[in-house]
Amino acid sequence: MKWNETLAAYDAYIFVTPEYNHSIPGALKNAIDFITPSVLAHKAVGLVGYSFSAGHRPIEALRLILANFTTGVVGAQVNLHLATDFENMSSFAPAAFHDVEVPAMVQAIVAQDQALAALR
Ligand SMILES: Cc1cc2nc3c(=O)[nH]c(=O)nc-3n(C[C@H](O)[C@H](O)[C@H](O)COP(=O)(O)O)c2cc1C
């Protein structure tokens, strides 16, 4: 399947999700349900969430779902709030503190990838 072939070509991923009814959108869950678990095994994953609640709940939902894939989901995450990180709740205009938060998450993903490489 093209989706799994595309994912298999990478060692690390960043999942970006909005919040729908305190969780992830059904479309994202459906896409994840089509992933062959071995494709994500021992890969590094970072999470970004956005919503009127800064995407905390969908990120926590993703952590539970991805636990089934034996992935290395890093603790560092990026939470974007529709009221403070977007102009008119549409144009992306992130607050300054994300300039620190995003590289911290990426560094954690790179470190996780290097640690997990031996298991792949
Ligand atoms: C069906 C639906 C449910 C939503 N549920 C929540 C919610 O529970 N909490 C929240 O903060 N925002 C909620 N939102 C707002 C979305 O997180 C927000 O509109 C987001 O920008 C949608 O991203 P998208 O346009 O990329 O799908 C919901 C939006 C939709 C359409």
The ligand as a MOL file (V3000), in Angstrom:
LIG
                    3D

  0  0  0     0  0            999 V3000
M  V30 BEGIN CTAB
M  V30 COUNTS 31 33 0 0 0
M  V30 BEGIN ATOM
M  V30 1 C -15.9220 18.3380 14.6390 0
M  V30 2 C -15.0630 19.3140 15.4020 0
M  V30 3 C -14.8480 19.1160 16.7430 0
M  V30 4 C -14.0300 20.0040 17.4690 0
M  V30 5 N -13.7970 19.7700 18.7750 0
M  V30 6 C -12.9770 20.5940 19.4590 0
M  V30 7 C -12.6980 20.3420 20.8250 0
M  V30 8 O -13.1730 19.3900 21.4220 0
M  V30 9 N -11.8630 21.1920 21.4800 0
M  V30 10 C -11.2880 22.2640 20.8460 0
M  V30 11 O -10.5260 22.9960 21.4910 0
M  V30 12 N -11.5250 22.5220 19.5480 0
M  V30 13 C -12.3560 21.7140 18.8420 0
M  V30 14 N -12.6090 21.9480 17.5290 0
M  V30 15 C -11.9310 23.0650 16.8900 0
M  V30 16 C -10.7890 22.5840 16.0310 0
M  V30 17 O -9.7380 22.0460 16.8150 0
M  V30 18 C -10.2540 23.7600 15.2080 0
M  V30 19 O -11.3180 24.2930 14.4460 0
M  V30 20 C -9.1200 23.3530 14.3060 0
M  V30 21 O -8.5740 24.5260 13.7390 0
M  V30 22 C -9.5830 22.4200 13.1900 0
M  V30 23 O -8.4900 22.1090 12.3890 0
M  V30 24 P -8.6790 21.6640 10.8520 0
M  V30 25 O -9.3850 22.8180 10.1580 0
M  V30 26 O -7.2660 21.4530 10.3600 0
M  V30 27 O -9.5220 20.4270 10.8460 0
M  V30 28 C -13.4320 21.1110 16.8020 0
M  V30 29 C -13.6900 21.2950 15.4320 0
M  V30 30 C -14.4770 20.4130 14.7370 0
M  V30 31 C -14.7270 20.6260 13.2580 0
M  V30 END ATOM
M  V30 BEGIN BOND
M  V30 1 1 1 2
M  V30 2 1 2 3
M  V30 3 2 2 30
M  V30 4 2 3 4
M  V30 5 1 4 5
M  V30 6 1 4 28
M  V30 7 2 5 6
M  V30 8 1 6 7
M  V30 9 1 6 13
M  V30 10 2 7 8
M  V30 11 1 7 9
M  V30 12 1 9 10
M  V30 13 2 10 11
M  V30 14 1 10 12
M  V30 15 2 12 13
M  V30 16 1 13 14
M  V30 17 1 14 15
M  V30 18 1 14 28
M  V30 19 1 15 16
M  V30 20 1 16 17
M  V30 21 1 16 18
M  V30 22 1 18 19
M  V30 23 1 18 20
M  V30 24 1 20 21
M  V30 25 1 20 22
M  V30 26 1 22 23
M  V30 27 1 23 24
M  V30 28 2 24 25
M  V30 29 1 24 26
M  V30 30 1 24 27
M  V30 31 2 28 29
M  V30 32 1 29 30
M  V30 33 1 30 31
M  V30 END BOND
M  V30 END CTAB
M  END
